[in-house]
């Protein structure tokens, strides 16, 4: 089963190497690594680039 847009086209999905379920909110968590912070920065960057492409 693939994730689809409302028009039936595939959504582009990229799996990340993380044991965390939520990587966008790390503050207040225990045992956060630099790798977790790097993943967070990457995910946020990709999100903003996607939004800029759609709404920019």
N, CA, C and O atoms as a MOPAC input file, in Angstrom:
PM7 MOZYME 1SCF
protein

 N      0.84700 1    -1.17400 1     0.00000 1
 C      0.00000 1     0.00000 1     0.00000 1
 C      0.89500 1     1.24100 1     0.00000 1
 O      1.81800 1     1.34800 1     0.80800 1
 N      0.62400 1     2.15400 1    -0.88900 1
 C      1.37900 1     3.39600 1    -0.99700 1
 C      0.53100 1     4.56400 1    -0.52500 1
 O     -0.69500 1     4.54100 1    -0.63600 1
 N      1.18100 1     5.56500 1    -0.00800 1
 C      0.49600 1     6.78900 1     0.39900 1
 C      0.22500 1     7.58900 1    -0.87100 1
 O      1.09500 1     7.71700 1    -1.73400 1
 N     -0.98900 1     8.12300 1    -0.97600 1
 C     -1.39000 1     8.83700 1    -2.19200 1
 C     -1.89800 1    10.24200 1    -1.86600 1
 O     -2.40900 1    10.50300 1    -0.77700 1
 N     -1.74400 1    11.13000 1    -2.83700 1
 C     -2.37200 1    12.44400 1    -2.77700 1
 C     -3.86000 1    12.28300 1    -3.04100 1
 O     -4.30400 1    11.20900 1    -3.44800 1
 N     -4.62700 1    13.32800 1    -2.81700 1
 C     -6.07200 1    13.25900 1    -3.04000 1
 C     -6.42000 1    12.99800 1    -4.49600 1
 O     -7.50300 1    12.49500 1    -4.79400 1
 N     -5.49700 1    13.34100 1    -5.42200 1
 C     -5.75600 1    13.08300 1    -6.83900 1
 C     -5.28000 1    11.70000 1    -7.28400 1
 O     -5.34700 1    11.36700 1    -8.46700 1
 N     -4.79400 1    10.89100 1    -6.32400 1
 C     -4.38400 1     9.52600 1    -6.62800 1
 C     -2.91600 1     9.35900 1    -6.97300 1
 O     -2.44900 1     8.22900 1    -7.12200 1
 N     -2.17400 1    10.45100 1    -7.10500 1
 C     -0.74900 1    10.34000 1    -7.40600 1
 C      0.02300 1     9.97000 1    -6.14300 1
 O     -0.40600 1    10.25700 1    -5.02600 1
 N      1.16900 1     9.32600 1    -6.34600 1
 C      1.98700 1     8.90700 1    -5.20200 1
 C      2.59100 1    10.10100 1    -4.47600 1
 O      2.94100 1    11.10500 1    -5.09600 1
 N      2.71000 1     9.98400 1    -3.17000 1
 C      3.42000 1    10.96200 1    -2.34900 1
 C      4.85800 1    10.48200 1    -2.22500 1
 O      5.10300 1     9.30500 1    -1.95700 1
 N      5.80100 1    11.38300 1    -2.41600 1
 C      7.21500 1    11.06000 1    -2.32300 1
 C      7.59500 1    10.88600 1    -0.85600 1
 O      7.46500 1    11.82300 1    -0.06800 1
 N      8.06400 1     9.69500 1    -0.48400 1
 C      8.41600 1     9.39800 1     0.90600 1
 C      9.88900 1     9.02800 1     0.98900 1
 O     10.38900 1     8.25700 1     0.16900 1
 N     10.57500 1     9.57400 1     1.97100 1
 C     11.97900 1     9.23800 1     2.21400 1
 C     12.10800 1     8.75400 1     3.65700 1
 O     11.80000 1     9.49100 1     4.59300 1
 N     12.55800 1     7.53300 1     3.83000 1
 C     12.75500 1     6.98900 1     5.17400 1
 C     14.03600 1     7.57600 1     5.75800 1
 O     15.00800 1     7.79800 1     5.03600 1
 N     14.03600 1     7.82700 1     7.06900 1
 C     15.20800 1     8.36600 1     7.74000 1
 C     15.70700 1     7.37500 1     8.78300 1
 O     14.94200 1     6.56400 1     9.30600 1
 N     16.99100 1     7.45400 1     9.07400 1
 C     17.63100 1     6.56000 1    10.03800 1
 C     17.48700 1     7.14000 1    11.44100 1
 O     18.35400 1     7.87600 1    11.91200 1
 N     16.37400 1     6.79800 1    12.10600 1
 C     16.12600 1     7.32200 1    13.44000 1
 C     15.25100 1     6.34600 1    14.22000 1
 O     14.35800 1     5.70800 1    13.66200 1
 N     15.52000 1     6.24300 1    15.51100 1
 C     14.68500 1     5.44100 1    16.39800 1
 C     13.52600 1     6.27300 1    16.94900 1
 O     12.62500 1     5.73600 1    17.59300 1
 N     13.55000 1     7.58100 1    16.69800 1
 C     12.52300 1     8.47500 1    17.21300 1
 C     11.29500 1     8.47000 1    16.31500 1
 O     11.40900 1     8.37300 1    15.09300 1
 N     10.13500 1     8.57300 1    16.92000 1
 C      8.88800 1     8.65200 1    16.15700 1
 C      8.67600 1    10.07200 1    15.62700 1
 O      8.22100 1    10.25600 1    14.49800 1
 N      9.00800 1    11.07000 1    16.44600 1
 C      8.85700 1    12.46900 1    16.06200 1
 C     10.23500 1    13.12000 1    16.11400 1
 O     10.84900 1    13.19400 1    17.17900 1
 N     10.71800 1    13.58800 1    14.97700 1
 C     12.04800 1    14.21500 1    14.95000 1
 C     11.96700 1    15.73300 1    14.88100 1
 O     12.98800 1    16.40800 1    15.01100 1
 N     10.78100 1    16.27800 1    14.67900 1
 C     10.66300 1    17.73200 1    14.55600 1
 C     10.60300 1    18.44100 1    15.89600 1
 O     10.78300 1    19.65700 1    15.95600 1
 N     10.35300 1    17.70400 1    16.97500 1
 C     10.30200 1    18.31200 1    18.30900 1
 C     11.23300 1    17.53100 1    19.24200 1
 O     10.86500 1    16.47100 1    19.74700 1
 N     12.43000 1    18.05700 1    19.46500 1
 C     13.42100 1    17.36100 1    20.28400 1
 C     13.64300 1    18.01900 1    21.63700 1
 O     14.05200 1    17.35000 1    22.58600 1
 N     13.38000 1    19.32200 1    21.74400 1
 C     13.62800 1    20.01900 1    23.01000 1
 C     12.81400 1    19.39200 1    24.13400 1
 O     11.63700 1    19.07300 1    23.96200 1
 N     13.45500 1    19.22000 1    25.28600 1
 C     12.79600 1    18.63300 1    26.44100 1
 C     12.93000 1    17.12400 1    26.53100 1
 O     12.54900 1    16.52600 1    27.53700 1
 N     13.46600 1    16.50500 1    25.49300 1
 C     13.67100 1    15.05400 1    25.52100 1
 C     15.03600 1    14.73800 1    26.12800 1
 O     15.96000 1    15.54900 1    26.07400 1
 N     15.13900 1    13.56000 1    26.69900 1
 C     16.40900 1    13.08100 1    27.22500 1
 C     17.15400 1    12.30700 1    26.14100 1
 O     16.53700 1    11.74700 1    25.23500 1
 N     18.46700 1    12.27800 1    26.23800 1
 C     19.31900 1    11.44800 1    25.37800 1
 C     19.19800 1    11.74800 1    23.89100 1
 O     19.14200 1    10.82800 1    23.07500 1
 N     19.15600 1    13.01600 1    23.53400 1
 C     19.13500 1    13.41300 1    22.13000 1
 C     20.57200 1    13.52500 1    21.63600 1
 O     21.41100 1    14.15100 1    22.28300 1
 N     20.84600 1    12.92100 1    20.49700 1
 C     22.20300 1    12.91500 1    19.94500 1
 C     22.34900 1    13.98900 1    18.86800 1
 O     21.36600 1    14.57900 1    18.42100 1
 N     23.58700 1    14.22600 1    18.46600 1
 C     23.83500 1    15.15100 1    17.36000 1
 C     23.20500 1    14.60800 1    16.07600 1
 O     22.72300 1    15.37200 1    15.24000 1
 N     23.21400 1    13.29500 1    15.93300 1
 C     22.56900 1    12.65900 1    14.76800 1
 C     21.07300 1    13.00700 1    14.73200 1
 O     20.52800 1    13.29200 1    13.66500 1
 N     20.41500 1    12.98400 1    15.89000 1
 C     19.00200 1    13.35900 1    15.96600 1
 C     18.81600 1    14.81400 1    15.54700 1
 O     17.88800 1    15.13400 1    14.80400 1
 N     19.69600 1    15.69600 1    16.02100 1
 C     19.62000 1    17.12300 1    15.65400 1
 C     19.85600 1    17.32300 1    14.15800 1
 O     19.19300 1    18.14500 1    13.52600 1
 N     20.80000 1    16.57200 1    13.59500 1
 C     21.07000 1    16.66200 1    12.15600 1
 C     19.85400 1    16.21600 1    11.34700 1
 O     19.50600 1    16.84300 1    10.34600 1
 N     19.21200 1    15.13700 1    11.77900 1
 C     18.00900 1    14.66000 1    11.09700 1
 C     16.90400 1    15.70500 1    11.20500 1
 O     16.19500 1    15.96800 1    10.23400 1
 N     16.75900 1    16.30100 1    12.39000 1
 C     15.74300 1    17.32800 1    12.58500 1
 C     15.97100 1    18.49700 1    11.61500 1
 O     15.02800 1    18.96700 1    10.97700 1
 N     17.19500 1    18.95600 1    11.50800 1
 C     17.51100 1    20.06700 1    10.61000 1
 C     17.21300 1    19.69600 1     9.16300 1
 O     16.67600 1    20.50900 1     8.41000 1
 N     17.55700 1    18.47800 1     8.77400 1
 C     17.31600 1    18.01600 1     7.40500 1
 C     15.81400 1    17.95600 1     7.11500 1
 O     15.37000 1    18.42400 1     6.06700 1
 N     15.03800 1    17.39300 1     8.02300 1
 C     13.59600 1    17.26200 1     7.82600 1
 C     12.94100 1    18.64000 1     7.72700 1
 O     12.09600 1    18.86800 1     6.86100 1
 N     13.32600 1    19.54500 1     8.60300 1
 C     12.75400 1    20.89200 1     8.55900 1
 C     13.12900 1    21.60300 1     7.26000 1
 O     12.29400 1    22.27900 1     6.65900 1
 N     14.37300 1    21.45600 1     6.82900 1
 C     14.80400 1    22.06800 1     5.57400 1
 C     13.98300 1    21.53100 1     4.40200 1
 O     13.49800 1    22.30500 1     3.57600 1
 N     13.82700 1    20.22300 1     4.32800 1
 C     13.05500 1    19.60800 1     3.24400 1
 C     11.59600 1    20.04800 1     3.28700 1
 O     10.99200 1    20.30100 1     2.24500 1
 N     11.03900 1    20.13900 1     4.46800 1
 C      9.65500 1    20.59400 1     4.62500 1
 C      9.49300 1    22.01500 1     4.08600 1
 O      8.58800 1    22.28600 1     3.29600 1
 N     10.37000 1    22.91400 1     4.51500 1
 C     10.26400 1    24.30300 1     4.06800 1
 C     10.49700 1    24.43500 1     2.58100 1
 O      9.84100 1    25.24900 1     1.93100 1
 N     11.41200 1    23.66000 1     2.01800 1
 C     11.64100 1    23.70200 1     0.57100 1
 C     10.39700 1    23.23200 1    -0.18600 1
 O     10.04600 1    23.79500 1    -1.22300 1
 N      9.74500 1    22.21200 1     0.32900 1
 C      8.51600 1    21.70900 1    -0.30200 1
 C      7.42300 1    22.75400 1    -0.23900 1
 O      6.74400 1    23.00300 1    -1.23500 1
 N      7.24100 1    23.37000 1     0.92500 1
 C      6.20500 1    24.39500 1     1.08000 1
 C      6.49200 1    25.58600 1     0.18000 1
 O      5.57400 1    26.13000 1    -0.43400 1
 N      7.74300 1    25.99700 1     0.09200 1
 C      8.10600 1    27.11200 1    -0.78800 1
 C      7.79000 1    26.78400 1    -2.23300 1
 O      7.33500 1    27.64400 1    -2.98800 1
 N      8.03400 1    25.52200 1    -2.62400 1
 C      7.74800 1    25.11000 1    -3.99400 1
 C      6.26000 1    25.10900 1    -4.31300 1
 O      5.85900 1    25.34100 1    -5.45400 1
 N      5.45000 1    24.84700 1    -3.30200 1
 C      4.00300 1    24.79000 1    -3.52000 1
 C      3.38900 1    26.17500 1    -3.41000 1
 O      2.53400 1    26.54500 1    -4.21600 1
 N      3.82000 1    26.94000 1    -2.41800 1
 C      3.18600 1    28.21700 1    -2.13200 1
 C      4.06000 1    29.43500 1    -2.45000 1
 O      3.61100 1    30.57500 1    -2.33500 1
 N      5.31700 1    29.18200 1    -2.85100 1
 C      6.25500 1    30.27600 1    -3.02400 1
 C      6.09400 1    31.03500 1    -4.25400 1
 O      6.84000 1    31.98400 1    -4.49600 1

